[in-house]
Amino acid sequence: MAAHLPLFYPSCRKLHPSSLRKTGARLKFRSLSTTQRYAVAASTCLAVMLLSLPLRDQVDVANIDMLFVLAVFASAIWCGRGPAVMAAFFSVALFDFFFIPPYYSFAVADAQYLITFAVMLLVGLITSQLVARLAERTTAAQESERQTRLLHAFSRELGVALDAEQAMAATTRFVAAFGFRAIALLPSLPDSGSVLSPLGQERLTTLELSFAHSAFEQQRIIEADTLAGVSDVILFLPLVVAPREQRAQVALGVLAIGTPEQDPQPLRALRSLLEAGADQFARTLDYLHQVEAARISALHSAEERLRTSILASLSHDLRTPLTSLVGLADELTQRPGLGDEAVARSAGTIRDQALAMHHMLSNLLEMARLQGGEVRLNKEWQPVDDVIGSSLRLLGPALASRPVDVQILGDLPLVCFDAVLIERVVCNLLENALKYSPAGSPIRLTVRSADANLEIGIRNQGQGFPSDALKSVFKLFVRGSAEMAASGTGMGLAICQAIVAAHHGEIWAENSADGATVHFTLPLGVPPTLTEESVP
């Protein structure tokens, strides 16, 4: 991983992990070892003694006492709590040995000096504790400010990331500012579940991947302490977000963070900060996913609008010449005295094919209007029995050789729908049932109320739909493999779905042991109350 920092981090130096183990706050001599800091504190006390010794007979002993307290105070600021405590005891010893009679001896001629020693030691200890605590808090505040500045810069860099790779690069630089390494593991495919792949060139061992998968599946942080000496990765942070439309959190991947020194202590000290960084990284990934989904959706919508406009234009422009062709062919078949039977048959064939093409173009134009939202529903409260009866009458010649079993279960209320369009749905489903079932086999049409919907099902006997095409058969121009022997364009079920969706209903297909059934529903709603007119 890159160890240098970009211009986003101008005021932040790299923090070596070993510096986090030092709990003593020091405003000076930061690079000194523990032994050297104790030596500095002792030297400060000795310097005060050497400077005060020539003034022993001219300056009051109480003033010299204050100089030693000042030495303890300086030791606390420069070297920390431990050296300051040592300086307090050392100052009392030097003060007694050099400045309290008898000189150059620890014996005390006057017992009142014992009180002086005790007060001097107590003041030194309290002073060292207060000063050291203040220095620690100052250093902690400075470190907190530095971390906040880093986190803010990290947020700004994530805000301009255009893809997951750029977001990961920003995360890597943020983590590297504290001396750590970071590897992101994301699902290789959107629907691949917990199959994670590292983002970038970094790779993890099999054991590390198992920890990452556990953190991803369980959505909890895992510290891999058992990897000490095997790998530098010791912390696995799941990248989880909570989408607005879902209550449960969703895991987008895992961020693995470790230190080259293989020491988990500094990593744990910064765990809350790293968790905040991982949370921002997860939110950025979620935002990028949403932006990509919106882009793809807009692209699909544009493609659909283009296709719809092309279908509408072609079907509209081709219907006029086909209408003329049908009329001319029909005139030839009905002209008396044509004489040539072969010509009459050819004219009849031309008429039938032109009618079929005209019907197909009508379907294309209707589908284009449905998808373009140009059709306005003429919905009225009416009984569904009338639509079933009119559909059967329209297909009377085609259904003449088939037994049709119509079952209307229970007393059905009035339903609000467009009679012309729902009639088209029933006719299309009946035509499909005729086309894809053996000759002479029965067809069953069932109407019943289910919960808050009116459900209509049309069942036929035959091979049924392919098991993997029960949903795709409702798409435009899609036909199942079992339907390839029959003529068709794959628009009938697509038109049915568009009409049913416009009525806020649902349509689906299912197979049975001896055939297939297509169901569709219409919302029942609350029909108006009919009032009886009074007879005068």
Secondary structure, DSSP 8 states (H G I E B T S, - for coil): ---S--TT-TT-----GGGGG--S--SS-TT--HHHHHHHHHHHHHHHHHHHGGGTTTS-HHHHHHHHHHHHHHHHHHH-HHHHHHHHHHHHHHHHHHHSSSTTSS--SSTHHHHHHHHHHHHHHHHHHHHHHHHHHHHHHHHHHHHHHHHHHHHHHHHT--SHHHHHHHHHHHHHTTT-EEEEEEESSTT-TT-EEESSS----HHHHHHHHHHHHHTS-EE-GGGTTT-SEEEEEEEEE--TT-SS-EEEEEEEEE-TT--HHHHHHTHHHHHHHHHHHHHHHHHHHHHHHHHHHHHHHHHHHHHHHHHHHHHHHHHHHHHHHHHHHHHHHH-TT---HHHHHHHHHHHHHHHHHHHHHHHHHHHHHHHHT-----EEEE-HHHHHHHHHHHTHHHHTTS-EEEEE-S----EEEEHHHHHHHHHHHHHHHHHTS-TT--EEEEEEEETTEEEEEEEEESS---GGGTTGGGSTT---GGGTTS---S-HHHHHHHHHHHTT--EEEEEETTEEEEEEEEE-------------
